[in-house]
Every structure is written in C-alpha cells, then in structure tokens.
Amino acid sequence: MRVKKENHRSLDEMSQRKSRWNFLAKDALGLILTFSGKIELVRSQRVCKSWSLPAVALDRFWVLHYIRDWEERVPEHKSRNMCRQLYRERQLTYWNWLTGKCRMHTISFEDPDDPVIHVSNGLVHRIVVGRKSGRVQMWNTQVQEMTHETVFKSACQYLAVSENKVAVLHDNQLHRLSAINLDSIHRVPLSGRILDIVFMDGILVVRRLDTNLLVEYDNKKMDDIPQSSTWQCVQVCRYRRTLYAIEYSHPDCNLIEYHFDTRVCERTLLTVSRVQFLRVSRHVLYIVSPEEGGLVLMLQIPEMRLLQIIPLYAPHLSNCFYCPHMLVVLGSKKVGMNSSIVIVPRGIAVRLEPHEPFSGPVIGDVSPTCLYQLSHDKQRMFIYDFAESTSSFSSCCVS
C-alpha cells in the first residue's frame, strides 16, 4: 500500500513537472522562435497543443525565414498564408539545381523571316524578345504562348527587363514599357554611342562608348557617374547602395566601389590580373576569373575580406549569374563537346553535364528556376525548368 502511494505520488510529480512547459507564454515562444532556425520552428509545433501558434504568426515566421535564406521577398502574387509551402518549393528547386533535375520544353517562334535578335528574361516565367522587324513580344514560358506585343518602326538596338520594368533602346531613345502589357510609359533621349543597357538589381545602367556610365537610381533622372569610361564588369547592389566594377591599370587589376549616397569612389587591388565576371549578393562579392582553369574569389562586403577561393576547372567561361545562395557559371568547352554548368552553393562547386550540347547562348531567370537557351537559327527557345524534375543532367562535385 505504501509502495502504491509512493508510485502514485511520483507519477503526479512527473505529470506536474511535464506540464510546466504548457504554461510557456506564446509571446515568449514567439520571441524565442524569432532568433531560431526553421528546424526549431517546425519542432516547436510538435511539442504540445499549447505551443501551437496561430496561422498568422506562423506565416510571419516563414516570411522571415524565406527572406533570410533566399535573400528575396515573397512574390506579390503569392498569398501570405502559403509561405510555408512557398519555402518548401523554393528548397526543392535549390536541391534540383544541385542534383541536375529539371523539366525541358521548347518555345517555337514560327517566323523564319523575322528572327529573334534580343532576348531578356527579368520576369518570372516570362521572357521578352525583340524581333528584326521591330516587334517586341512577351511570352509565357509555362504555356509557351505569346501574351503581349508592341511594334516599333525598326529593330530595337537593345532590350533590358527587370522584375517590373522593361527598357527598350530605339534610335538612341530610351523607351520605358510596362512589364505587364508592354504599354509605353515614357521615353528619354540619350546622347553618345550606346554599348548596351542592362538592369542590375532593379537599377538601369546604360554603358556608353568612351564616356561615363548613366545610372537611373530609385526611378530618378539618369545619373552621370564621372570617370567610369574605363570600368568593366559593372554590377550594382541596391541593398548596399553601391556600384562595383573592375578597372585595369597595367599591371594591376583594381576593384571599384562607387557609393551612390556619398559619390565616393574607392579602389581595392586584387590578387588576379584578369576578371571575366563580377556578381554581387547582399553580403558576398563573387569575382570570376579565367586564370588557372577558372577561379571564383568570394569577398565579404563591405570589409572586402577574402573568404574563399574556389577552383572551377572550366577554362572557357561563357556566362555567369547569381541566384540566392548560389552562383551559376556556364563553361563552354571545345566545339563538339557539351557545355558544363558549375554551381557554387555556399562554397562548394558542382559540375552538371547536359546530355546534349548547348548550341546557343544561355541565360538565367530572375527567379532561380529556369535556364533559357536560344537556338542557332533563332527560331526556338529551349527552357530548362528546375522547379520541376522530369529529366536530369549528370552531376559531380569538383571541389
């Protein structure tokens, strides 16, 4: 009888000790989860019923993790109560990149007398193409159909697309079009010989021959950056409000930092003598050099501290673009051999070999889901969608 009472008392004490966690205030739990990771968030919801947070609070945490991990805001067309599912899809896309899994389909432009001369892909699942006749078309890559079109008198000189902006250079006039239906918004005349126009992190940069750069910052008037005529590999980081570029001063290779707010230009001497690509994220600057078979130098910004040097083993590089937590470098091999895709996810290089050689230029999507390849006859667009996985490349780790 005495043993039974002691056992009964010990069980009561254990139940009381265990139930103390039930009284943890949800405000305190929310504060703890603010500084925790996504794994802790998932595990906390399986402890007990009293720890179950309302859907609104959970969505807020998943939005924070999405921005923290992928360095991009939640798409506007997505409902905020789908943030967990959106994070899961984004994680699966990331793993598809690393394993080389994708879905391949083709867009046919069906007009041999009017070839495509410009392609830009700054929109999610949409591309904007410029035709030789002066037509500018928007295509939906998911349904492989043209959705909108506008016509100029002659072929456009250059075409650039951002997340919500379309810029067309025609007769040395910069035309701003709507990214929804390609309606004309306004136009600005430009002086000098234009080399190209490009959007970098939502900022329009106009490169001119033998003259300074023109930068349209925060949708304001074009800013003429002094002493920028010799800059190469220009990149802009809106988060840092800084422009980065490469300047050669024989025999040195300097990294340029131009700050928009103070208009101060700083120079840093690099250890490599040649730079082919320059890409920037919020916290890391990637310098891609063709030296020694291809190198990637990762610099911590704004301190410009060298974090890591990654060998690519791809001596011939054709293109490079940055996705959150991932640098994609396209390396063109000799004629008759496949091109290689080298991905640098968090300091590890992975080589993907396509089953068929890339026969035309390859460009990437603004969201890290697709690669677009224009055929040599400029009548077809091959799309490699990494959000879905029905086919695959062969992959191997190279570092």
C-alpha positions in Angstrom: 0.0 0.0 0.0 2.8 2.3 0.8 4.6 1.5 -2.4 1.5 2.2 -4.4 1.1 5.6 -2.7 4.7 6.5 -3.5 4.3 5.4 -7.1 1.1 7.4 -7.3 2.9 10.5 -5.9 5.9 10.2 -8.2 3.5 10.0 -11.2 1.8 13.1 -10.1 5.1 14.9 -9.7 6.2 13.8 -13.2 3.0 15.0 -14.7 3.2 18.3 -13.0 6.9 18.7 -14.0 6.0 17.9 -17.6 3.0 20.3 -17.6 5.1 23.2 -16.6 6.1 23.7 -20.3 2.4 24.1 -21.2 2.4 27.4 -19.4 5.1 29.0 -21.5 3.6 32.2 -22.8 3.1 32.2 -26.6 4.6 35.7 -26.7 7.8 34.3 -25.1 7.7 31.4 -27.5 7.4 33.7 -30.4 10.3 35.8 -29.2 12.5 32.7 -28.9 11.5 31.5 -32.4 12.4 34.9 -33.9 16.1 34.1 -33.2 15.8 30.4 -34.1 16.0 28.5 -37.3 13.3 26.8 -39.4 14.1 23.4 -37.9 13.3 24.7 -34.4 10.1 26.3 -35.7 8.9 23.0 -37.1 9.8 21.0 -34.0 8.2 23.5 -31.6 4.8 22.9 -33.2 5.1 19.2 -32.3 5.8 19.6 -28.6 2.3 20.1 -27.2 -1.0 21.6 -28.2 -0.5 24.7 -26.0 2.6 25.6 -28.2 0.6 25.6 -31.4 0.8 29.1 -32.8 -2.0 30.7 -34.9 -1.6 30.6 -38.7 -0.9 34.3 -38.9 2.1 34.0 -36.5 3.4 31.0 -38.4 3.2 32.8 -41.7 5.1 35.7 -40.3 8.0 33.4 -39.2 8.1 31.6 -42.6 8.3 35.0 -44.3 11.3 35.9 -42.2 13.0 32.6 -43.0 12.2 33.0 -46.7 13.8 36.4 -46.8 16.7 35.4 -44.6 17.6 32.2 -46.5 16.8 33.2 -50.1 17.5 37.0 -50.0 14.3 37.8 -51.8 10.9 39.0 -50.8 7.8 36.8 -51.1 6.3 37.2 -54.6 3.3 39.5 -54.7 1.1 37.1 -56.5 1.5 34.5 -53.7 -0.9 34.5 -50.7 0.9 35.1 -47.4 -0.8 32.0 -45.9 1.2 29.9 -48.4 4.6 30.9 -47.1 5.5 27.5 -45.7 4.6 25.8 -49.0 6.4 28.5 -50.9 9.5 27.9 -48.8 9.3 24.2 -49.4 9.0 24.7 -53.2 12.0 27.0 -53.2 14.0 24.5 -51.2 13.1 21.7 -53.7 14.2 24.0 -56.6 17.5 24.5 -54.9 18.1 20.8 -54.5 17.1 20.2 -58.1 19.8 22.6 -59.2 22.4 20.7 -57.1 21.3 17.3 -58.5 20.7 18.5 -62.0 17.0 17.6 -62.2 14.8 19.7 -64.4 11.9 19.7 -67.0 12.8 20.6 -70.6 10.4 22.1 -73.1 10.6 24.3 -76.2 9.1 27.6 -77.5 8.8 27.9 -81.3 8.6 31.5 -82.6 7.4 30.2 -86.0 8.5 33.1 -88.3 11.8 32.4 -90.2 11.6 35.7 -92.0 11.6 37.6 -88.6 14.3 36.1 -86.4 14.8 37.0 -82.7 17.7 39.4 -82.2 17.3 40.2 -78.5 16.1 38.1 -75.5 15.7 39.3 -71.9 14.3 37.3 -69.0 14.0 39.5 -66.0 10.4 38.4 -65.3 9.2 35.2 -63.5 8.2 32.6 -66.1 8.1 35.2 -68.8 10.6 36.4 -71.4 10.7 39.4 -73.6 12.1 39.1 -77.2 12.9 41.7 -79.8 12.4 40.7 -83.5 14.2 42.0 -86.5 11.1 43.7 -87.8 10.8 45.9 -84.7 8.2 43.8 -82.8 8.7 43.4 -79.1 6.9 40.4 -77.7 6.2 38.9 -74.2 6.0 35.1 -74.0 4.7 33.0 -71.1 7.2 30.2 -70.7 4.8 27.9 -68.8 2.1 27.7 -71.5 4.6 28.5 -74.4 2.3 31.3 -75.8 2.8 35.0 -76.7 0.7 37.2 -74.4 1.5 40.8 -75.4 3.2 42.7 -78.3 4.2 46.2 -79.2 5.7 47.3 -82.5 8.5 49.8 -83.3 9.3 51.2 -86.7 12.6 49.3 -87.0 14.6 46.8 -85.0 15.4 47.8 -81.4 19.1 48.4 -80.6 19.0 46.9 -77.1 16.4 45.4 -74.7 16.5 45.0 -70.9 14.0 43.7 -68.4 13.7 43.9 -64.7 11.1 42.5 -62.2 8.6 45.2 -63.0 10.3 47.3 -65.8 11.0 46.9 -69.5 13.5 49.2 -71.2 14.0 49.4 -75.0 16.6 51.5 -76.8 15.4 52.6 -80.2 17.0 55.4 -82.3 19.0 56.5 -79.2 15.8 57.0 -77.3 15.2 55.0 -74.1 11.6 53.7 -74.0 10.1 52.6 -70.7 7.4 49.9 -71.1 5.0 48.3 -68.7 6.2 44.8 -67.6 2.5 43.7 -67.5 1.3 44.5 -71.0 4.2 46.3 -72.7 2.3 49.6 -72.9 4.5 52.7 -73.3 5.2 54.7 -70.2 7.7 57.4 -71.2 10.8 57.9 -73.3 14.1 59.7 -72.7 16.6 60.8 -75.4 20.2 59.7 -74.8 23.4 61.1 -76.2 26.6 59.3 -77.3 27.1 55.9 -78.7 25.4 53.3 -76.5 27.1 49.9 -75.9 24.2 48.3 -74.1 21.6 48.8 -71.4 21.0 46.4 -68.6 19.1 46.1 -65.3 21.2 45.3 -62.3 19.2 44.6 -59.1 16.4 46.7 -60.4 18.7 49.6 -61.4 19.1 50.6 -65.0 22.7 51.0 -66.2 23.5 52.5 -69.6 27.0 51.9 -70.9 28.3 54.3 -73.5 31.4 54.2 -75.7 34.3 56.4 -74.3 32.0 58.3 -72.0 30.7 57.9 -68.4 28.1 55.4 -67.2 24.4 56.5 -67.0 22.6 55.1 -64.0 18.9 55.5 -63.2 18.7 55.1 -59.4 15.4 54.9 -57.5 13.4 55.8 -60.6 15.0 59.2 -60.7 16.7 61.0 -63.6 19.8 59.5 -65.2 22.9 60.0 -63.1 26.2 60.5 -65.0 29.0 58.8 -63.0 32.3 60.5 -63.5 35.5 58.7 -64.6 33.7 55.5 -65.4 34.5 55.1 -69.0 37.2 52.5 -68.4 35.2 50.4 -65.9 34.3 46.8 -66.8 32.2 44.1 -65.4 29.8 46.6 -63.7 27.5 45.4 -61.0 25.0 47.2 -58.8 23.8 46.2 -55.3 20.7 48.1 -54.3 20.9 46.8 -50.7 24.4 48.3 -50.3 23.6 51.3 -52.5 26.9 50.7 -54.2 28.2 50.1 -57.7 31.1 47.6 -58.2 33.3 47.4 -61.3 36.8 46.3 -62.5 39.4 48.8 -63.7 42.7 47.7 -65.3 45.8 49.8 -64.7 48.7 47.8 -66.1 49.8 45.6 -64.5 47.3 46.0 -61.7 43.6 44.9 -61.6 41.5 47.1 -59.2 38.1 46.6 -57.7 36.0 49.8 -57.9 33.4 50.7 -55.2 31.2 53.7 -56.1 28.7 54.8 -53.4 25.5 56.4 -54.6 24.8 58.4 -51.5 28.3 60.0 -50.9 29.5 59.8 -54.6 32.8 58.5 -53.2 34.9 56.0 -55.3 37.2 53.5 -53.6 39.8 51.2 -55.1 41.0 47.8 -53.9 43.9 45.9 -55.5 43.0 42.3 -56.5 45.3 39.3 -56.5 44.2 38.2 -60.0 45.2 40.0 -63.2 42.1 39.2 -65.2 38.4 39.2 -64.3 35.7 37.9 -66.6 32.5 38.2 -64.4 31.6 40.1 -61.3 28.4 39.2 -59.3 27.2 40.5 -56.0 24.8 39.5 -53.3 23.9 41.3 -50.1 27.0 40.1 -48.2 29.3 38.4 -50.7 31.1 39.7 -53.8 31.9 36.9 -56.4 34.8 37.6 -58.7 35.1 35.0 -61.5 38.5 34.8 -63.2 39.5 32.5 -66.1 43.0 32.1 -64.6 44.3 28.7 -63.6 41.4 26.9 -65.2 38.7 29.2 -63.7 38.6 30.6 -60.2 35.9 32.2 -58.0 37.0 34.6 -55.3 34.5 35.2 -52.6 34.9 38.5 -50.8 33.0 39.6 -47.6 31.4 43.0 -48.2 31.7 45.8 -47.2 35.1 44.8 -45.5 36.4 43.2 -48.7 37.8 40.3 -46.7 38.7 37.2 -48.7 36.5 34.3 -47.7 37.4 31.6 -50.1 38.9 30.7 -53.4 37.1 28.0 -55.4 38.6 26.3 -58.4 36.1 25.7 -61.3 38.1 23.5 -63.6 36.3 25.2 -66.5 38.8 27.2 -68.6 36.3 28.6 -71.1 33.5 30.5 -69.4 30.6 31.9 -71.4 28.1 33.3 -68.8 27.6 33.7 -65.1 24.6 34.8 -62.9 23.8 34.8 -59.3 20.8 33.3 -57.5 20.4 33.5 -53.7 23.0 31.3 -52.1 24.1 30.0 -55.5 26.4 31.1 -58.3 25.9 29.5 -61.7 28.8 29.6 -64.1 28.4 28.4 -67.7 31.6 27.0 -69.1 31.7 26.4 -72.9 34.1 23.6 -73.9 35.5 22.9 -77.3 33.3 22.5 -80.4 31.5 19.2 -80.4 31.6 18.8 -76.6 28.9 19.5 -74.1 28.9 22.7 -72.1 29.2 22.5 -68.4 27.3 24.2 -65.6 29.3 24.8 -62.5 27.2 25.8 -59.4 28.9 27.2 -56.3 26.4 26.7 -53.5 27.9 28.1 -50.2 31.5 27.4 -51.2 31.1 24.0 -53.0 31.4 23.7 -56.8 29.2 21.1 -58.5 29.6 20.3 -62.2 26.5 19.5 -64.3 26.8 18.0 -67.7 23.8 18.3 -70.1 23.0 15.2 -72.2 23.0 17.4 -75.4 25.4 20.3 -76.1 24.2 23.9 -75.8 24.1 25.3 -79.3 23.3 28.9 -78.5 23.6 31.5 -75.8 22.2 30.5 -72.4 20.6 33.0 -69.9 19.1 32.6 -66.5 15.8 33.6 -64.9 15.4 36.4 -62.3 14.0 33.8 -60.0 16.4 30.8 -59.8 14.1 28.4 -61.6 15.0 28.4 -65.3 17.7 28.4 -67.9 16.8 29.7 -71.3 18.8 28.8 -74.5 18.2 30.4 -77.9 18.9 28.1 -80.9 21.4 29.0 -83.6 18.6 29.7 -86.1 17.0 32.0 -83.5 13.6 30.4 -84.1 13.3 28.3 -80.9 13.9 28.8 -77.2 14.8 25.8 -75.1 13.7 26.0 -71.4 15.3 24.1 -68.5 12.8 24.4 -65.6 14.4 23.4 -62.3 11.2 23.9 -60.4 10.1 20.5 -61.8 12.2 17.3 -62.2 11.3 15.0 -65.1 14.8 14.8 -66.6 18.3 15.3 -65.3 21.9 16.3 -66.1 24.8 14.2 -64.9 26.4 15.8 -61.9 29.6 15.5 -59.8 31.4 17.5 -57.1 34.6 19.2 -58.2 35.7 20.9 -55.0 
